[in-house]
């Protein structure tokens, strides 16, 4: 089941005896756990029927004993096991998973690891309850996720604004949602459409001096604009690390190379093939106008070279700002 499907079931009051939540993205695991913790039992029922255990303090036997208790004056008891990846004999939970109590809702947080699908525990939980693998999103999926998350809260966001948030906050979903919550409070009830200006005013990301705008300047060979941005980056390298800039440009030129070989260059076909928002398709049309395929291959090679240089190979003493100037000059000429 997907994250959305699990939450939909929970909100409708459909519960499973076991929720084994595993994987590298803690946000989805925390959200499911939080919902169960807050909503399954009433405040009066929680005192006797909701227990939180920690993997570093318990073994599988202790979890099983807790799960096999019957609820007091309630239909359910909730057992939440956090940091379960620290339980060394986790496979012993098979003894419970083979015959779980329907009155117990056992929630296991198994972060940054996954169960071996070949082992009996995986198969037992798969039959008895919910096995959910929480996977990290790729960087290019983050803007779309931000848009979907805001839509679920009754907001919309400009593609440029979601790209800015993604660039500035990275792929940490917990951090992103925290900033969005603060932004929602700052904007007040009257604003439902979030723009790049809102991001700049309330989160501190410049809508003019960022990797997104540098990329647009480079792809359209706007030398004046590109120089202004890299000058600003050079003055504040901590907020604009060269490695992030190189990664952004690398992603763009990789997709631009793929664009050349697409048989269908209609807007929606390009968006689907390159896995981008249709809003950004025009950037690839522009890039193809200024950069022939041979030059794109040369640029990708340059980006790899300067990525190595930025990490100390061949130019251990060169300032990152100077490296970026060199790189952008070679790309655009």
C-alpha positions as CSV (number, residue, x, y, z in Angstrom):
1,X,0.0,0.0,0.0
2,X,1.1,3.6,-0.6
3,X,1.4,6.2,2.1
4,X,-1.8,7.9,0.8
5,X,-3.7,4.6,0.8
6,X,-2.6,3.8,4.4
7,X,-3.7,7.2,5.7
8,X,-7.0,7.0,3.8
9,X,-7.8,3.7,5.5
10,X,-6.7,5.0,8.9
11,X,-8.9,8.1,8.5
12,X,-11.9,5.8,7.7
13,X,-11.3,3.7,10.9
14,X,-9.9,0.7,9.1
15,X,-7.1,-0.8,11.2
16,X,-4.6,-3.6,10.7
17,X,-3.0,-5.6,13.5
18,X,0.6,-4.8,12.4
19,X,2.1,-1.7,10.6
20,X,5.7,-2.5,9.8
21,X,7.1,0.8,8.6
22,X,10.6,0.6,7.1
23,X,13.0,2.4,4.8
24,X,15.2,5.4,4.2
25,X,12.6,8.3,4.3
26,X,11.6,9.0,7.9
27,X,8.9,11.5,7.1
28,X,6.3,9.0,5.9
29,X,7.1,6.6,8.8
30,X,6.7,9.4,11.3
31,X,3.4,10.7,9.7
32,X,1.7,7.3,9.8
33,X,2.9,6.7,13.4
34,X,1.8,10.1,14.5
35,X,-1.7,9.7,13.0
36,X,-2.1,6.3,14.8
37,X,-0.8,7.7,18.0
38,X,-3.1,10.7,18.0
39,X,-6.3,9.3,16.5
40,X,-6.9,5.6,17.2
41,X,-7.6,5.9,20.9
42,X,-9.4,8.7,22.9
43,X,-7.4,10.6,25.5
44,X,-9.1,8.6,28.2
45,X,-8.2,5.2,26.6
46,X,-4.5,6.1,26.0
47,X,-3.5,6.0,29.7
48,X,-4.0,2.2,29.8
49,X,-3.9,1.2,26.2
50,X,-1.1,3.1,24.4
51,X,2.5,2.1,25.0
52,X,5.7,3.4,23.3
53,X,8.8,1.1,23.3
54,X,12.3,1.8,22.1
55,X,14.4,-0.7,20.2
56,X,17.5,0.0,22.1
57,X,15.8,-0.8,25.4
58,X,13.8,-3.9,24.4
59,X,14.1,-7.2,22.6
60,X,11.6,-9.0,20.4
61,X,10.2,-11.0,23.4
62,X,9.3,-7.8,25.2
63,X,7.5,-6.5,22.2
64,X,5.6,-9.7,21.8
65,X,4.5,-9.7,25.5
66,X,3.3,-6.1,25.2
67,X,1.4,-6.9,21.9
68,X,-0.3,-10.0,23.4
69,X,-2.0,-8.0,26.2
70,X,-5.7,-7.3,25.9
71,X,-7.0,-3.7,26.0
72,X,-8.7,-2.3,29.1
73,X,-12.1,-0.7,28.5
74,X,-11.3,-0.2,24.9
75,X,-11.6,-2.0,21.6
76,X,-7.9,-1.6,20.9
77,X,-4.5,-1.1,22.4
78,X,-1.7,0.6,20.5
79,X,1.9,-0.5,20.8
80,X,4.4,1.8,19.1
81,X,8.0,0.5,18.7
82,X,10.4,3.2,17.8
83,X,14.0,2.7,16.6
84,X,13.1,-1.0,16.0
85,X,16.2,-1.3,13.7
86,X,18.1,-1.6,17.0
87,X,16.3,-4.9,18.0
88,X,18.9,-7.5,17.2
89,X,16.5,-10.5,17.3
90,X,13.8,-8.7,15.2
91,X,13.1,-12.0,13.3
92,X,11.6,-13.4,16.5
93,X,8.6,-11.2,15.9
94,X,7.5,-13.9,13.5
95,X,6.1,-15.8,16.5
96,X,3.6,-12.9,17.0
97,X,3.1,-12.0,13.3
98,X,1.9,-15.6,12.6
99,X,-1.0,-15.1,15.0
100,X,-1.5,-11.4,16.0
101,X,-4.3,-10.1,18.2
102,X,-6.9,-8.2,16.3
103,X,-7.4,-5.9,19.3
104,X,-3.7,-4.8,19.2
105,X,-2.4,-2.3,16.7
106,X,1.4,-2.9,16.6
107,X,3.3,-0.1,14.9
108,X,7.0,-0.8,14.2
109,X,9.3,2.0,13.1
110,X,12.3,0.3,11.3
111,X,14.1,3.3,9.9
112,X,17.0,3.3,7.4
113,X,16.8,-0.4,6.9
114,X,14.4,-2.9,5.2
115,X,13.5,-6.5,6.0
116,X,14.8,-9.3,3.9
117,X,12.0,-10.3,1.7
118,X,13.2,-13.9,1.8
119,X,12.9,-14.2,5.5
120,X,9.8,-15.5,7.3
121,X,9.1,-12.3,9.2
122,X,8.6,-10.4,6.0
123,X,6.2,-13.0,4.7
124,X,4.3,-13.3,8.0
125,X,3.8,-9.5,8.3
126,X,2.8,-9.3,4.7
127,X,0.0,-11.8,5.3
128,X,-1.1,-10.3,8.7
129,X,-0.8,-6.6,8.3
130,X,0.9,-3.7,6.4
131,X,4.4,-3.7,5.2
132,X,5.3,-0.2,4.0
133,X,8.7,0.7,2.5
134,X,9.3,4.4,2.9
135,X,11.6,5.4,0.0
136,X,13.6,8.6,-0.4
137,X,12.3,10.8,-3.2
138,X,14.7,11.7,-6.0
139,X,15.6,15.4,-6.2
140,X,13.6,15.9,-9.4
141,X,10.5,14.5,-7.6
142,X,10.6,17.1,-4.8
143,X,8.9,20.1,-6.6
144,X,6.0,17.8,-7.6
145,X,5.8,16.5,-4.1
146,X,5.7,20.0,-2.7
147,X,2.9,20.9,-5.0
148,X,0.9,17.8,-4.1
149,X,1.5,18.4,-0.4
150,X,0.2,22.0,-0.6
151,X,-2.8,20.9,-2.7
152,X,-3.8,18.5,0.2
153,X,-3.7,21.6,2.5
154,X,-5.8,23.7,0.1
155,X,-3.0,25.7,-1.5
156,X,-1.4,25.9,-4.9
157,X,2.1,27.0,-5.7
158,X,3.8,28.4,-8.8
159,X,6.3,25.9,-10.4
160,X,9.1,28.4,-9.9
161,X,8.3,28.7,-6.2
162,X,8.3,25.0,-5.7
163,X,11.6,24.7,-7.6
164,X,13.1,27.4,-5.3
165,X,11.9,25.6,-2.2
166,X,13.3,22.3,-3.5
167,X,16.7,23.9,-4.3
168,X,17.0,25.7,-1.0
169,X,15.7,22.9,1.3
170,X,16.9,19.8,-0.5
171,X,15.1,16.5,-0.2
172,X,14.5,16.5,3.6
173,X,10.7,16.2,3.6
174,X,10.4,17.0,7.3
175,X,12.3,20.2,6.9
176,X,10.2,21.1,3.8
177,X,6.9,20.6,5.6
178,X,8.2,22.5,8.7
179,X,9.0,25.5,6.4
180,X,5.7,25.3,4.6
181,X,3.9,25.2,8.0
182,X,5.7,28.4,9.0
183,X,5.0,30.0,5.6
184,X,1.3,29.2,5.9
185,X,1.1,31.0,9.3
186,X,3.1,34.0,7.9
187,X,0.8,34.4,4.9
188,X,-2.4,34.2,6.8
189,X,-5.8,32.8,5.8
190,X,-6.3,35.0,2.7
191,X,-3.5,33.6,0.6
192,X,-4.0,30.3,-1.2
193,X,-1.6,30.8,-4.2
194,X,2.1,30.7,-3.2
195,X,4.5,32.6,-5.4
196,X,8.3,33.0,-5.6
197,X,7.9,36.4,-4.0
198,X,6.2,34.8,-1.0
199,X,9.2,32.4,-0.7
200,X,11.7,35.3,-0.9
201,X,9.8,37.4,1.7
202,X,9.1,34.7,4.2
203,X,11.8,32.0,3.9
204,X,14.7,34.2,2.8
205,X,15.4,32.7,-0.6
206,X,16.3,35.2,-3.2
207,X,14.0,34.9,-6.3
208,X,16.7,36.5,-8.4
209,X,20.0,35.0,-7.1
210,X,19.6,31.2,-7.0
211,X,20.6,28.2,-9.0
212,X,17.3,28.2,-10.9
213,X,17.9,31.7,-12.2
214,X,21.5,30.9,-13.0
215,X,20.4,27.9,-15.0
216,X,18.0,30.1,-17.0
217,X,20.7,32.6,-17.7
218,X,23.2,29.9,-18.8
219,X,20.7,28.1,-21.1
220,X,19.7,31.4,-22.8
221,X,23.4,32.6,-22.8
222,X,22.5,35.8,-20.9
223,X,26.1,36.5,-19.9
224,X,25.3,39.7,-18.0
225,X,22.7,38.0,-15.7
226,X,24.9,34.9,-15.2
227,X,27.8,37.1,-14.1
228,X,25.7,39.0,-11.6
229,X,24.5,35.7,-10.1
230,X,27.9,34.0,-9.9
231,X,29.3,37.2,-8.3
232,X,26.6,37.0,-5.6
233,X,27.3,33.3,-5.1
234,X,31.1,34.0,-4.8
235,X,30.4,36.5,-2.0
236,X,28.4,34.0,0.0
237,X,29.7,30.5,-0.8
238,X,28.2,28.9,2.3
239,X,24.7,29.6,1.1
240,X,25.5,28.8,-2.5
241,X,28.0,25.9,-2.5
242,X,29.5,25.3,-5.9
243,X,28.8,21.5,-5.7
244,X,25.0,22.2,-5.5
245,X,25.2,24.6,-8.5
246,X,27.2,22.0,-10.5
247,X,24.6,19.3,-9.6
248,X,21.7,21.6,-10.7
249,X,23.4,22.3,-14.1
250,X,24.4,18.7,-14.6
251,X,20.8,17.6,-14.1
252,X,19.6,20.2,-16.7
253,X,22.2,19.4,-19.4
254,X,21.7,15.6,-18.9
255,X,18.0,16.1,-19.7
256,X,18.8,18.5,-22.5
257,X,20.9,15.8,-24.2
258,X,18.0,13.4,-23.8
259,X,15.7,16.0,-25.2
260,X,17.6,15.9,-28.5
261,X,16.7,12.3,-29.1
262,X,13.0,12.4,-28.2
263,X,10.9,11.4,-31.2
264,X,7.9,13.5,-29.9
265,X,8.8,17.0,-28.8
266,X,5.3,18.2,-27.9
267,X,5.0,19.8,-24.5
268,X,3.4,16.9,-22.7
269,X,5.5,14.3,-24.3
270,X,8.7,16.1,-23.3
271,X,7.4,16.6,-19.8
272,X,6.5,12.9,-19.4
273,X,9.8,11.7,-20.9
274,X,12.0,14.0,-18.9
275,X,9.9,13.7,-15.8
276,X,9.5,17.5,-15.4
277,X,6.7,19.9,-14.9
278,X,5.3,21.1,-18.3
279,X,6.0,24.6,-17.1
280,X,9.7,24.0,-17.6
281,X,9.6,22.4,-21.1
282,X,10.3,25.8,-22.6
283,X,13.7,25.8,-20.9
284,X,14.7,22.8,-23.0
285,X,13.4,24.4,-26.2
286,X,15.6,27.4,-25.4
287,X,18.6,25.3,-24.4
288,X,18.4,23.3,-27.6
289,X,18.4,26.6,-29.6
290,X,21.7,27.8,-28.0
291,X,23.5,24.5,-27.3
292,X,23.9,21.9,-30.1
293,X,24.2,18.3,-29.0
294,X,28.0,18.2,-29.3
295,X,28.3,21.3,-27.1
296,X,26.0,19.7,-24.5
297,X,28.3,16.6,-24.3
298,X,31.2,19.0,-23.8
299,X,29.3,20.8,-21.1
300,X,28.5,17.6,-19.2
301,X,32.3,16.7,-19.3
302,X,33.1,20.2,-18.0
303,X,30.7,19.8,-15.1
304,X,32.2,16.5,-14.1
305,X,35.7,18.0,-14.3
306,X,34.8,21.0,-12.2
307,X,32.9,18.9,-9.7
308,X,36.2,17.1,-9.1
309,X,38.1,20.4,-8.9
310,X,35.6,21.8,-6.4
311,X,36.4,18.8,-4.1
312,X,40.1,19.5,-4.2
313,X,41.4,17.4,-7.1
314,X,43.9,19.2,-9.3
315,X,43.1,22.7,-7.8
316,X,43.3,22.4,-4.0
317,X,43.8,26.1,-3.4
318,X,41.5,27.6,-6.0
319,X,38.6,29.7,-4.6
320,X,35.2,28.2,-5.3
321,X,34.0,31.5,-6.6
322,X,36.8,31.6,-9.1
323,X,36.1,28.0,-10.1
324,X,32.5,28.8,-10.8
325,X,33.5,31.8,-12.9
326,X,35.8,29.6,-15.0
327,X,33.1,27.0,-15.4
328,X,30.3,29.3,-16.4
329,X,32.6,31.1,-18.9
330,X,33.6,27.8,-20.6
331,X,30.0,26.6,-20.7
332,X,28.7,29.8,-22.3
333,X,31.6,30.4,-24.8
